[in-house]
């Protein structure tokens, strides 16, 4: 009897989980990797823009200081989201994302609790425009969540973005 081999989705989510350990957010540790043709082409984690001070370096979360709840007023966050950083890093390297998949893993900062790592609305729009086809993310109950950007597009044509069934937070 041979040992059980992890699925590709489990494998790539495991890598995204490791990437998340670089996060510099007091609220969540989130990592993302982009795969195309079964190859990792980009990674990203929650963190401050290059050459700027992170929340860790400031010693506090600005949104916590301002009593801003999760899922609101992202423009006041010092960090760039993991999904955004993965897309940006691919662009910096001149790599096309068309037809690729993005894997997102998230935990509480102490890494004790896995969260539903569903992209926020801003990240969803970027993922669609980048040409990614599938979003695979960690689920709080240990399950794997899978979304098709074609489904998001179809839903947003028929309804409005705010009616989205799967929202962060």
C-alpha positions as CSV (number, residue, x, y, z in Angstrom):
1,X,0.0,0.0,0.0
2,X,1.5,3.3,-1.0
3,X,1.1,6.6,0.9
4,X,-1.7,9.0,-0.2
5,X,-0.5,11.7,-2.5
6,X,-1.9,15.2,-2.0
7,X,-4.0,16.7,-4.8
8,X,-2.6,19.6,-6.9
9,X,-5.0,22.0,-5.1
10,X,-3.7,20.8,-1.7
11,X,-0.1,21.1,-2.9
12,X,-0.5,24.7,-4.2
13,X,-2.6,25.8,-1.2
14,X,0.2,24.5,1.0
15,X,2.7,26.7,-0.8
16,X,0.4,29.7,-0.5
17,X,0.2,29.0,3.2
18,X,4.0,29.2,3.4
19,X,4.0,32.4,1.4
20,X,1.4,33.9,3.9
21,X,4.0,33.6,6.6
22,X,5.7,36.7,5.1
23,X,2.6,38.8,5.8
24,X,3.0,42.1,7.8
25,X,-0.6,42.6,8.8
26,X,-1.8,42.5,12.3
27,X,-5.3,41.2,11.3
28,X,-4.6,38.4,8.8
29,X,-1.8,36.3,7.2
30,X,-2.7,35.7,3.6
31,X,-0.6,34.3,0.8
32,X,-1.3,33.9,-2.9
33,X,0.3,32.0,-5.7
34,X,-0.5,32.1,-9.4
35,X,-0.2,29.0,-11.5
36,X,-0.3,28.7,-15.2
37,X,0.3,25.5,-17.2
38,X,1.0,23.7,-13.9
39,X,3.9,26.1,-13.0
40,X,4.2,28.7,-10.3
41,X,4.6,32.1,-12.1
42,X,4.1,34.5,-9.2
43,X,3.6,34.8,-5.5
44,X,2.3,37.5,-3.2
45,X,1.5,38.1,0.5
46,X,-0.1,40.9,2.5
47,X,2.4,43.6,3.0
48,X,3.3,47.3,2.6
49,X,4.4,48.6,-0.8
50,X,8.1,48.2,-1.5
51,X,10.4,50.5,0.4
52,X,7.7,51.7,2.7
53,X,7.1,50.9,6.4
54,X,4.8,48.0,7.2
55,X,2.3,47.8,10.1
56,X,4.8,45.7,12.0
57,X,7.5,48.4,11.6
58,X,4.9,51.1,12.7
59,X,4.0,48.8,15.6
60,X,0.3,49.1,14.9
61,X,-2.6,48.6,12.5
62,X,-3.8,52.0,11.2
63,X,-7.3,50.6,10.6
64,X,-7.5,49.2,14.2
65,X,-6.4,52.6,15.5
66,X,-9.3,54.2,13.5
67,X,-11.8,51.5,14.6
68,X,-12.4,50.4,11.0
69,X,-14.1,46.9,10.8
70,X,-12.8,44.1,8.6
71,X,-13.8,44.4,5.0
72,X,-14.1,48.2,5.0
73,X,-12.0,51.3,4.0
74,X,-9.1,49.4,2.4
75,X,-7.7,52.6,1.1
76,X,-6.7,53.4,4.7
77,X,-4.7,50.1,5.0
78,X,-0.9,50.3,4.8
79,X,-0.8,46.9,3.1
80,X,-1.3,45.6,-0.4
81,X,-3.4,42.4,-0.6
82,X,-1.8,39.1,-1.4
83,X,-3.8,38.7,-4.6
84,X,-2.8,42.2,-5.7
85,X,0.9,41.6,-4.9
86,X,0.9,38.3,-6.9
87,X,-0.7,40.1,-9.9
88,X,1.8,43.0,-9.6
89,X,4.8,40.7,-9.2
90,X,3.8,38.9,-12.4
91,X,3.5,42.2,-14.2
92,X,7.0,43.3,-13.0
93,X,8.4,40.1,-14.4
94,X,6.5,40.5,-17.7
95,X,4.6,37.2,-17.3
96,X,1.1,36.8,-18.7
97,X,-1.6,35.5,-16.3
98,X,-4.2,34.7,-19.0
99,X,-5.9,31.4,-18.2
100,X,-4.1,30.9,-15.0
101,X,-5.3,30.0,-11.5
102,X,-4.8,31.8,-8.2
103,X,-4.5,29.9,-4.9
104,X,-5.1,31.9,-1.7
105,X,-4.5,30.7,1.8
106,X,-5.4,32.7,4.9
107,X,-5.1,32.4,8.7
108,X,-5.4,34.5,11.8
109,X,-2.2,36.2,12.5
110,X,-1.2,33.6,15.2
111,X,-1.7,31.0,12.4
112,X,-4.0,29.0,14.7
113,X,-7.2,29.4,12.7
114,X,-7.6,29.0,8.9
115,X,-10.1,31.5,7.4
116,X,-12.2,31.5,4.3
117,X,-9.7,33.3,2.1
118,X,-12.3,34.8,-0.3
119,X,-11.0,37.8,-2.2
120,X,-12.4,41.2,-1.5
121,X,-14.3,43.0,-4.2
122,X,-11.2,45.0,-5.3
123,X,-9.2,41.8,-5.7
124,X,-12.0,40.0,-7.5
125,X,-12.1,42.8,-10.1
126,X,-8.3,42.6,-10.5
127,X,-8.4,38.8,-10.8
128,X,-11.1,39.0,-13.5
129,X,-9.2,41.7,-15.4
130,X,-5.9,39.8,-15.2
131,X,-7.5,36.9,-17.1
132,X,-7.3,34.4,-14.3
133,X,-9.9,31.6,-14.6
134,X,-10.1,29.8,-11.2
135,X,-9.7,30.9,-7.6
136,X,-8.9,28.2,-5.1
137,X,-8.8,29.2,-1.5
138,X,-8.6,27.9,2.0
139,X,-11.8,27.3,3.9
140,X,-12.3,27.9,7.6
141,X,-13.5,24.3,8.1
142,X,-10.5,22.8,6.4
143,X,-12.3,22.4,3.1
144,X,-11.1,23.9,-0.2
145,X,-13.2,26.7,-1.8
146,X,-13.2,27.0,-5.6
147,X,-14.6,29.8,-7.7
148,X,-14.7,30.4,-11.4
149,X,-14.2,34.0,-12.6
150,X,-16.7,33.2,-15.4
151,X,-19.3,32.6,-12.7
152,X,-18.5,35.9,-11.1
153,X,-18.8,37.7,-14.5
154,X,-22.1,36.0,-15.2
155,X,-23.5,36.8,-11.7
156,X,-22.4,40.4,-12.0
157,X,-24.1,40.8,-15.4
158,X,-27.4,39.4,-14.1
159,X,-27.2,41.1,-10.6
160,X,-25.0,43.6,-9.0
161,X,-21.5,43.2,-7.4
162,X,-23.0,43.8,-4.0
163,X,-25.3,40.8,-4.4
164,X,-22.3,38.5,-4.7
165,X,-23.0,35.2,-2.7
166,X,-19.4,34.9,-1.5
167,X,-18.0,38.0,0.2
168,X,-14.9,38.5,2.3
169,X,-15.5,39.0,6.0
